[in-house]
Structures are given as structure tokens and as C-alpha cells.
Amino acid sequence: MKNFTLSLYTFHLARNFDDPLDLATEAGAKTFGQELQGKLATQINLKPELTTLLLHDTYFADLTFSAPASALDFTPNQVKQFQPKELLPDNISTSIGQTIGIYGEVASDLEANQSLADNYVRNFLENTAYANNQITASSHSNLLGISLFEYFCLAPQFDQLSKPICHIWCF
């Protein structure tokens, strides 16, 4: 895969219905994103590109990490360099949730298959609380003509009601 990126999309409730409308602000969304960026930059030693947005009463942050320019062919084994444990729900405090996006360009449409996506996701989650037998490929579809594979992963050490779910898109 070339032009590999890994994105963390986070959603955090900025205010409740009882709170004043002006409690949720663009500045608050930016602060939320910058705090998350600072935390991850020290843990992963890569500075992600940050985009923040206020969506009504929700802060949205997109932190995108790029593979080193020297990695022209980024293999599934190399995905571990992003230190997945730091990007998973137990380390990221978001009240609504998060999604991890794994993206890379393949030479042909034939390469963009479930097996390749499975390899990237399984390697990304290796040695984390999200055991391989807990990874479920939930769907395969197309997004603007690009193959999109979706995964839901459960952490086995949490009880049924408080299990953080790791949601991953591979495209």
C-alpha cells in the first residue's frame, strides 16, 4: 500500500440539553482536539495533522497520522508503528465514541479485498485488549467507488454493559 494514513475520528459531547447554547463553541472544539493531539504526540512520537469542528453540541476531532515518506510500500506488519494501544477507547476519553480509519492506495482494485483489510486490522490490533477472535468484519461496501471494509471489535476484559467498542474503517 502506498500513501498510507491512519486517522482517529473522535466525537465528544460538548454540552447537555440543560446547558446554555454558548457552552459549545468552535474554540472549545479546537481546545478538545489540541489536548488530544498533545497527548497522542507524546505517546506515539508522531505529530498528527489536526482538524476540529463543532457539530451542534458535539466536538469532532480528526487526527491523521501519515506513514514516513520513506515507506513507499506500507505493509500490514508496519501498521504497529502507530502504537495502536494509544488510539483505542480505553486511552481516548470521548463521551460519544470514536472511529479509526486505515487508508492506503493499492495498485489495482483486485488488491483492495477483505483479506488485505483483515491483515491490516489484525496487525493493528495485535497485542491489544481487542483479541483477534473478537474482531468482526461487519460489512463491505463502496464509498465513492472505493472499497470500504468496516470492523467492530470488543475488548474482552470489560463487562457486557461497559465494553468499549473499537470501530475501524479500512479503505
C-alpha positions in Angstrom: 0.0 0.0 0.0 1.3 3.5 -0.7 0.3 6.9 0.7 -0.8 5.2 4.0 -2.6 7.2 6.6 -4.2 6.3 9.9 -6.9 8.6 11.2 -8.6 8.8 14.6 -12.1 10.4 14.4 -13.4 11.4 17.9 -16.8 12.6 19.0 -17.3 14.3 22.4 -20.5 15.8 23.8 -19.8 19.5 24.4 -23.0 20.2 26.3 -26.2 18.6 27.6 -29.6 19.9 26.7 -29.9 21.7 30.0 -26.6 23.6 29.4 -26.6 27.1 27.8 -26.2 27.0 24.0 -23.0 29.1 24.1 -21.2 26.4 26.2 -20.4 24.5 22.9 -18.0 26.7 20.8 -15.6 26.3 17.9 -12.8 27.4 20.4 -13.9 24.5 22.7 -13.7 22.1 19.8 -10.2 23.3 18.9 -9.1 23.0 22.5 -10.5 19.5 22.8 -8.6 18.5 19.6 -5.4 20.1 20.7 -5.4 18.4 24.1 -5.9 15.0 22.3 -3.2 15.9 19.8 -0.8 16.8 22.5 -1.5 13.6 24.5 -1.0 11.4 21.4 2.0 13.2 20.1 3.9 12.5 23.3 2.8 8.8 23.4 3.3 8.0 19.7 6.2 10.4 18.8 4.5 11.4 15.6 2.6 14.6 15.3 -0.8 14.1 13.6 -2.5 16.6 11.4 -5.4 18.0 13.3 -8.9 19.1 12.1 -11.6 20.2 14.5 -15.2 21.1 14.1 -18.2 21.9 16.3 -21.3 19.9 15.1 -24.2 21.4 17.1 -23.5 20.2 20.6 -20.6 17.8 19.7 -16.9 18.4 19.3 -15.3 16.5 16.4 -11.6 16.0 16.1 -9.8 14.2 13.2 -6.2 13.3 14.0 -4.4 11.9 10.9 -1.1 10.2 11.1 0.9 9.6 7.9 3.4 6.9 7.2 7.0 8.1 6.8 7.8 9.3 3.3 10.4 6.5 3.0 7.6 3.9 3.3 6.6 3.6 -0.4 5.1 0.2 0.2 3.5 0.1 3.6 2.8 -3.5 4.6 0.3 -4.8 7.3 3.3 -5.5 9.6 4.3 -1.9 9.6 1.0 -0.6 11.0 2.1 -1.4 14.5 4.5 1.6 14.5 1.4 3.8 15.2 1.2 2.2 18.7 -2.4 1.2 18.5 -2.9 0.9 22.3 -2.7 4.7 22.5 -5.5 5.1 19.9 -8.0 2.7 21.4 -11.1 3.6 23.5 -9.5 2.8 26.9 -6.9 5.6 26.3 -9.1 8.1 24.5 -11.7 9.9 26.6 -14.6 10.7 24.3 -18.2 10.7 25.5 -19.8 9.7 22.2 -17.2 7.5 20.6 -14.5 7.2 18.0 -13.7 5.6 14.7 -10.2 4.6 13.4 -9.7 4.9 9.6 -6.9 3.0 7.9 -6.3 4.2 4.4 -3.9 3.4 1.6 -3.7 3.2 -2.1 -3.4 -0.1 -3.8 -2.1 -0.7 -7.4 -5.4 -2.2 -8.6 -9.0 -2.8 -7.5 -8.2 -6.6 -7.3 -5.8 -5.8 -4.4 -8.5 -4.0 -2.4 -10.0 -7.1 -0.8 -11.3 -8.4 2.5 -8.2 -10.4 3.1 -5.9 -7.4 2.8 -8.1 -5.3 5.0 -8.3 -8.1 7.6 -4.4 -8.2 7.7 -4.1 -4.5 8.4 -6.8 -4.6 11.1 -5.5 -7.8 12.8 -1.9 -6.4 12.7 -3.1 -3.1 14.1 -4.9 -4.7 17.0 -2.2 -7.3 17.7 -1.1 -7.3 21.4 -4.1 -5.1 22.5 -7.1 -5.9 24.6 -9.0 -6.4 21.3 -8.1 -10.1 20.8 -8.1 -11.4 17.2 -11.1 -13.6 18.0 -13.1 -10.5 19.0 -12.6 -8.8 15.6 -15.7 -8.9 13.4 -15.8 -7.7 9.8 -19.3 -6.3 9.7 -19.6 -5.0 6.2 -18.0 -4.4 2.8 -19.3 -1.6 0.7 -18.1 1.2 -1.6 -17.6 4.8 -0.7 -17.3 7.0 -3.8 -16.1 4.0 -5.8 -13.5 3.0 -3.1 -13.8 -0.3 -1.3 -14.7 0.2 2.4 -14.4 -2.6 5.0 -15.9 -2.0 8.4 -15.0 -3.7 11.7 -16.3 -3.8 15.2 -14.1 -5.1 18.0 -14.9 -5.8 21.6 -12.5 -5.8 24.5 -13.0 -9.0 26.5 -11.9 -7.6 29.9 -14.9 -5.3 30.2 -18.3 -6.4 31.4 -21.2 -6.6 28.9 -22.6 -3.1 29.7 -19.4 -1.1 29.7 -17.4 -2.8 26.9 -15.7 -0.1 24.8 -16.2 -0.9 21.1 -13.4 -0.2 18.7 -14.9 0.8 15.3 -12.5 0.6 12.3 -12.9 1.5 8.7 -10.3 0.2 6.2 -10.4 1.8 2.8 
